[in-house]
Amino acid sequence: MSPRRPEVGDRFRRFRDRLAAHGPLLPTPSGHDAATGLAPHNGNGNDRQAGTVGPDSRPPRRRGGRRGGGGEELRVPEAEFTSYYGRPVLKAPVWKWDIAAYLFTGGLAAGSSLLGAGGQLTGRSVLRRAGRVTALGAVSASAVFLIRDLGRPERFHHMLRVAKPTSPMSVGTWILTAFGPAAGVAAVAEAAGWLPRRGLLGWVGRALPPAGHAAGLVAAATAPALATYTGVLLADTAVPSWHEAYPELPVIFAGSALASGAAVGLLAAPPAQAGPARRMAVAGAALELFGAHRVETRLGLLSAPYRSGRPGRLLRAGRLLTVAGVAGALLGRRSRAAGALSGAALLGASVATRFGIFYGGVASARDPRYTVVPQRERVNARRTGVDPAAD
């Protein structure tokens, strides 16, 4: 039969007795034995003898600290914003200035077609002609910018292989495809008066005006979708300051389109025929200024890219030019020069606003703060049940 193995308690008691026989070791800075953690005997009769184990022999535990020494608080530091070596969380858009220009020319085409349809329905031939011709030129420039961004022109027809209602890019391609031919027929119809009145060309000249009338109305019916789909396209991306501004971007782009179309009328028509253009300018400026103010104030942290740097300067310039253009159109309604200056100001405002929105989104994608901080706020809001949009 094997001998009984000593228990842990027996071992500890023998070890304690040996320490007591040899006396206490060097005390720690807190006055306790380094090996046993017991207070040394000082001979005053109030302390406990060496080797006594009990609750009074333990060093006091300090709240929030360690046993024994300095009572330091062990607290996890507040989490601060950081990212992996300061790198962006999102990949910034690869789009360049040509896409910002595409945003402008698409809006200009839409607004000009509405101006042309208004001139057509009210019998103002100058507005009709200016709107139709500008719409064709602007939509042609849009196609050039879009195909240039694709890198390979033959890729464009690939977009027409499918129609995907859930994809703003697919829907926009079909809108552009429907608008372009209609705007082209309407613009070509303006050349009917230059054709001879006899023979085949005479027949073409007689058929063009009614065809242009119908095509101009089709282009005008498609124009609101052309003016606003680019705002939906930007908001559908993961770029923080675009995505969060999904209610405002279509409003801004619709107002910018109306203002740029009105600018064409103010530049082309004499004051007596520019009444519809002035009304378009007022409506477009109101929508554009309202939407721009919202993206600069409603989005919290994500409004910052629209107020600082190059985007901030562009949007401020757009706001000033819009106000100046509308004021000149209303106050100088009898002056052709005032109308032309107002039209130029509204065109410049549309360019500045579109580029400002574009570069504001790009800036928000490059700075990881605009991705991480709103995500943390949404997580905290879900935990506390508080909607951050309500603040």
TALIN-V927060 format. One record per pair of residues at least 24 apart in sequence whose C-alpha atoms are under 7 Angstrom apart, sorted by the first residue. I is the first residue (numbers start at 1). GAP is how many residues later the second one is. Records with the same first field share a line. If there is no record, write none. Layout:
I->GAP / GAP
//
This chain:
16->35
20->30 / 31
30->38 / 39
83->285
87->281
88->278 / 279 / 280
89->279 / 282
90->275
91->274
92->270 / 273 / 274
93->269
98->47
99->46 / 47
100->254 / 255 / 258
102->40 / 43 / 44
103->127 / 251
104->246 / 247 / 250
105->33 / 34 / 36 / 37
106->32 / 33 / 36 / 120 / 121
107->120 / 146 / 149 / 150
108->30 / 149 / 152 / 153
109->25 / 26 / 27 / 29 / 30
110->25 / 113 / 114 / 116 / 117 / 147
111->146 / 147 / 149 / 150
112->149 / 152
113->106 / 107 / 110
114->106 / 109
115->146 / 147
117->99 / 100 / 103
124->149
126->143
127->138 / 142
129->61
130->134 / 135 / 138
132->51 / 54 / 55
133->54
135->48
136->47 / 48 / 51
139->41
168->61 / 64 / 65
169->64
172->57
175->47 / 51
176->50
179->40 / 43
182->33 / 34 / 36 / 37
183->32 / 33 / 36
185->27 / 30
186->26 / 27 / 29 / 30
227->26 / 27 / 30
228->25 / 26
239->122 / 125 / 126
240->62 / 121 / 124 / 125 / 130 / 131
241->61 / 62 / 120 / 123
242->119
244->55
245->50
248->43 / 46 / 47
251->36 / 37 / 40
252->35 / 36 / 39 / 40
255->29 / 30 / 32 / 33
256->28 / 32 / 94
258->26
259->25 / 26 / 87
260->86 / 87 / 90
263->80 / 81 / 83 / 84
264->79
266->73 / 74 / 77
267->72 / 73 / 76
270->66
271->62 / 63 / 64 / 65
278->51
281->45
282->44
285->37
289->30
302->68
305->55 / 58 / 59
306->54
311->45 / 46 / 48 / 49
312->44
314->38 / 39 / 42
315->37 / 38 / 41
317->32 / 35
318->31 / 32 / 34 / 35
319->30
321->24 / 25 / 27 / 28
322->24 / 27
//
